[in-house]
Amino acid sequence: MINFRYKQAESIKECDFSAFDGLLAQADKYFREKSGKGNDFLGWRDLGVRVDSEEYVRIKACAERIRKNSDVLLVVGIGGSYLGARAVIEYLKTPYHNQLNDGNPEVYFLGNSFSGCELNTVLKLCEGKRVSVNVISKSGTTTESAVAFRILREYMESRYGKKEAAERTVATTDANRGALLSLAKQEGYECFVIPDDVGGRFSVLTAVGLLPAAVAGVDTDALLNGACDMRDSIFASGLDNAAYKYAVLRNIMLKMGKTNELLVSYDPDFRFMGEWFKQLFGESEGKDKKGLFPASVTYSSDLHSLGQFVQDGSPILFETIVRAVNPDPESPKIPFDEQNGDGLNFLTGMSMDDINEKAMLGTLLAHRDGGTESVIIDFGGKDAYSLGELIYFFFASCAVSGYILEVNPFDQPGVEAYKKNMFALLGKPGYEAGKEELLKKIASI
C-alpha cells in the first residue's frame, strides 16, 4: 500500500491542507462523478475493473506469439505511446534487460525522435535476429512515429516479404478511424485499441503499455491488479487518502512559491518512471500559465551534478522522494579488506541497499536544513503489483491536483505550436502561409 509522508516538510501545517478543503471536495466530485473539465478522457479511471477481457486475452496471446517467433520487438511511438511501456519494462526488468539473455525478446523503442543514427543503430542490433514491430499511434500521422514506421515498413517488407512482414506487425491505434487503422486493415496487421476516453499519458494500462510489457516478460495481471486495488482504496477512503494528500501538497508548495517539483529516486532502474512522470504532470497541469514544472533525478549520482543547486541554489523547488520499502535480498554486502586502503571497513557487512537508505536520509536532512522541503512516497517494491499501485496513485493524484489548480488535466493545446512551425518549414501542404514569416525570424536569430 502507498504511504505518503509529508510531515518531513517542517514548514507545512495541517491548516495549510485544510485551506484546500473546498477545492479538494470539488476535485473529488469531478473525479468520482466524471463531471469536471475533460471528463470524456477519464476512461483510465476504471481500467482495472472494466478491462475488456476478450481484448486482454488477445493481448496476452499476441505477446506470447511474439515471444515465440521473435528475438526482437521494435516499439514505434512517442510520448504516452512509449514512455509508460519503457518505464515499466526498465523498472521491473532493469535497463539492461536486452543484454540479459533471460529468455525474453529484446525490446527497443523507436519513433520518439528524428535521429537517423538511433534508428540505424537499432537496425544493426537486429541483424541475424527475428524481428516484430508494434506501431502505436491513435492517428498514425504523428510525425516522429510515422517517419520511423515508414522506414521500418520498408525494412520489414524487404527482409520478410509483404505477407510475413504483415504477420510480424501489430498496430495499436484508434478503434474506428485514422491513417494507421486504415493501413492496418489494408495490410492485414493485427490491431489493438487505444480507447477514445484515454489520453496517451494515461494509457500505460491499455494495450499501449501492456503488449510491450508482456513481451518483455512483465506480469501484466499483477500490474493491473495493483492498479485496481489502488483505485478501490482511493474510492473507499473518501478525501482521506494518500493520493489526494499528495495532490494537495503539490498545490500548497506552489502557493508557497515552489515552482518546480523534483521527483527523486535512489534506484537507477526508476529513471524512465521519472520521464513518464514528467509527461504525466507536465502535460496535465502546464496550461493557463499555471502548474509546477516537473523534473526528475536519480540520487546519489545526480547529487554530484545538481546537489549543489538543490542545497544552496534558488529556493524554487521541493523534492518528492519515491522509495521502494521492501529491500532487495540479493543486494551485495561490503566485504572486509585487511589493508583498508579506502577506509571503508566501517561498512563491512552492510548491504548496498543499507548504504542507499542512509544516503537518502542524510540527503533529505541536509536539503531540509538548506531550505529544500522533501516528502516521501513509500510503495511496496520492485514487483509488478506494487508498480501498478504506484502508477494508479500518480494517475489519481494528477487528475485531482489539476482540478484543484482549476485547469483541464486532460487536454494539451500547447503542444500544437511547435508542430505548426515544423510543418511550415518542412513544406507540408496547407502550411505554406506561415513559412516566409518563419524564415525571416530564423534569419534574424
PyMOL commands that set and color helices and strands:
alter all, ss='L'
color gray80, all
select helices_A, chain A and resi 14-18+21-33+39-41+43-50+53-69+79-81+83-93+97-99+116-125+143-167+179-187+200-202+207-215+220-236+242-255+268-285+301-304+307-312+345-347+352-369+384-405+413-426+432-443
alter helices_A, ss='H'
color red, helices_A
select strands_A, chain A and resi 3-5+72-76+106-110+131-136+169-173+190-193+260-265+293-298+317-324+374-379
alter strands_A, ss='S'
color yellow, strands_A
deselect
rebuild
show_as cartoon
